[in-house]
């Protein structure tokens, strides 16, 4: 056995571990990547929100909140990059406070947590899978809406599932989001 082996007591090691998990280091890595995914069944009636904007009426997701799959996947991507769990842990669908809530609220909380860790969004790449409605005309507005919430460069892609599975039959909608976070570097201007 190495004489330099860890000789700290289990209590000390446990308290150090608890301390690390209670307040993780700020911007420990210059970059972090996160991925998020969300899917919801579609139903007749209501409105369909994607990326914080209304894209259709007469169709809506079956969801506890407004069911914006883009913003839900975005929250999971941000939290994943930060190693902070997922949207269901932070905003459980069993909590009445989140019934019919705007998903923007979830995104803004994730952004607050990201900023407290010393990160900013570099870019986000969003893929939406849905048979209807067609989303080409809405992509610029969705990108602008998401950028206003999280910053960074935003790319929105939309496609169908070519008739395959629940999405392809028009019964569901899904979104995948990948984000790249970069550590915020404090400017040394004006400091001596």
C-alpha positions in Angstrom: 0.0 0.0 0.0 1.3 3.5 -0.9 2.3 5.5 2.2 0.7 8.6 0.5 -2.7 6.9 0.4 -5.7 8.9 1.5 -5.7 8.8 5.3 -8.7 11.1 5.8 -11.5 9.8 7.8 -14.7 8.6 6.1 -16.5 11.5 7.8 -14.1 14.0 6.3 -14.3 12.5 2.9 -18.1 12.4 3.1 -18.3 16.1 4.2 -15.9 17.1 1.4 -18.1 15.3 -1.1 -21.2 16.9 0.3 -19.6 20.3 0.1 -18.7 19.7 -3.5 -22.2 18.6 -4.5 -23.8 21.5 -2.5 -21.9 24.2 -4.4 -20.1 23.0 -7.5 -17.1 25.0 -8.8 -17.8 27.8 -11.2 -16.8 27.1 -14.8 -14.5 24.2 -14.0 -14.3 23.4 -17.7 -14.0 25.9 -20.5 -16.8 24.2 -22.5 -19.8 21.9 -21.6 -22.2 20.1 -24.0 -25.7 19.2 -23.1 -28.4 17.2 -24.9 -32.2 17.3 -24.3 -35.1 15.5 -25.8 -38.9 15.8 -25.3 -41.9 14.2 -26.9 -45.6 14.7 -26.3 -48.8 13.2 -27.7 -50.9 15.6 -29.8 -54.6 16.3 -29.3 -57.3 18.3 -31.0 -58.0 21.8 -29.6 -55.8 24.3 -27.8 -52.7 25.9 -29.3 -49.2 24.5 -30.1 -46.3 26.5 -28.7 -42.8 25.8 -30.0 -39.7 27.8 -29.0 -41.9 30.2 -27.0 -44.1 31.2 -30.0 -47.6 30.0 -31.1 -47.3 28.0 -34.3 -50.9 26.6 -34.6 -54.3 26.6 -33.1 -56.7 23.6 -33.0 -53.8 21.2 -32.0 -51.9 21.0 -28.8 -49.7 18.7 -26.8 -51.0 16.6 -23.9 -49.0 18.1 -21.1 -49.0 19.4 -17.6 -47.5 22.8 -18.6 -47.9 24.4 -22.0 -46.0 21.4 -23.5 -43.5 23.3 -25.6 -41.3 20.4 -26.6 -38.5 22.8 -27.8 -38.2 24.6 -24.5 -38.5 21.4 -22.5 -35.7 19.8 -24.5 -33.7 23.0 -24.1 -34.1 23.0 -20.3 -32.9 19.3 -20.2 -29.9 20.2 -22.5 -28.9 23.2 -20.2 -29.3 21.2 -17.0 -27.5 18.2 -18.6 -24.5 20.4 -19.6 -24.3 21.6 -16.0 -24.8 18.1 -14.5 -27.9 19.3 -12.7 -30.4 16.6 -13.5 -33.5 17.1 -15.7 -36.6 19.2 -16.1 -38.7 16.6 -14.2 -36.6 17.0 -11.1 -36.8 20.8 -11.1 -40.4 21.2 -12.3 -42.2 17.9 -11.6 -45.5 17.3 -13.3 -47.0 16.3 -10.0 -46.7 19.9 -8.7 -49.8 22.0 -9.2 -47.7 25.1 -9.5 -46.6 24.1 -13.0 -50.1 23.2 -14.3 -50.5 25.2 -17.6 -47.3 27.1 -16.9 -45.4 28.8 -19.7 -42.3 26.8 -20.4 -40.4 30.1 -20.7 -40.4 30.0 -16.8 -38.5 26.7 -16.9 -35.9 28.0 -19.3 -35.3 31.2 -17.4 -34.6 29.2 -14.2 -32.2 27.0 -16.1 -30.4 30.0 -17.5 -30.2 31.5 -14.0 -28.5 28.3 -12.8 -26.2 28.3 -15.8 -25.1 31.9 -15.2 -24.5 31.2 -11.4 -22.0 28.5 -12.5 -20.2 31.0 -14.7 -21.3 29.8 -18.2 -23.1 31.3 -21.2 -24.6 29.7 -24.2 -22.3 29.6 -27.2 -24.9 28.0 -29.5 -27.9 25.7 -29.5 -29.0 23.3 -32.3 -32.7 22.4 -32.2 -34.4 19.7 -34.3 -38.2 19.4 -34.2 -40.0 16.3 -35.6 -43.7 16.8 -36.5 -45.9 15.9 -39.4 -48.1 19.0 -39.0 -48.1 21.9 -39.0 -45.3 22.8 -41.4 -42.8 24.9 -39.5 -40.5 26.6 -42.2 -42.2 30.0 -41.8 -41.9 29.9 -38.0 -38.2 29.0 -37.8 -36.8 32.6 -37.7 -39.3 33.6 -35.0 -38.5 30.5 -32.9 -34.8 31.1 -33.2 -35.2 34.8 -32.2 -37.5 33.8 -29.2 -35.0 31.2 -27.9 -32.0 33.5 -28.4 -33.8 36.2 -26.3 -34.2 33.7 -23.5 -30.7 32.0 -23.5 -28.4 34.1 -25.6 -25.9 32.6 -28.1 -26.5 31.5 -31.7 -29.6 29.4 -32.3 -30.3 27.1 -35.2 -33.8 25.6 -35.7 -34.4 22.5 -38.0 -37.7 20.9 -38.6 -38.6 17.7 -40.3 -41.1 14.9 -40.4 -40.7 11.3 -39.4 -41.6 10.1 -43.0 -44.8 8.4 -41.8 -43.0 6.3 -39.2 -44.2 5.8 -35.6 -46.5 8.1 -33.6 -44.7 11.2 -34.9 -45.1 10.1 -38.5 -48.8 9.3 -38.0 -49.3 12.9 -36.7 -50.0 11.6 -33.1 -47.0 13.2 -31.4 -44.3 15.9 -31.6 -40.7 15.7 -30.5 -37.6 17.9 -30.2 -33.9 17.3 -29.7 -31.6 20.1 -28.5 -27.9 20.2 -28.2 -26.2 23.1 -26.5 -22.6 24.2 -26.1 -21.8 26.3 -23.1 -18.7 28.3 -22.7 -17.1 29.6 -19.5 -17.6 33.3 -19.0 -14.1 35.0 -18.9 -14.0 38.1 -16.6 -12.5 41.0 -18.4 -9.3 42.4 -16.9 -10.0 45.9 -18.4 -9.7 48.6 -15.8 -8.0 46.4 -13.3 -4.5 47.0 -12.2 
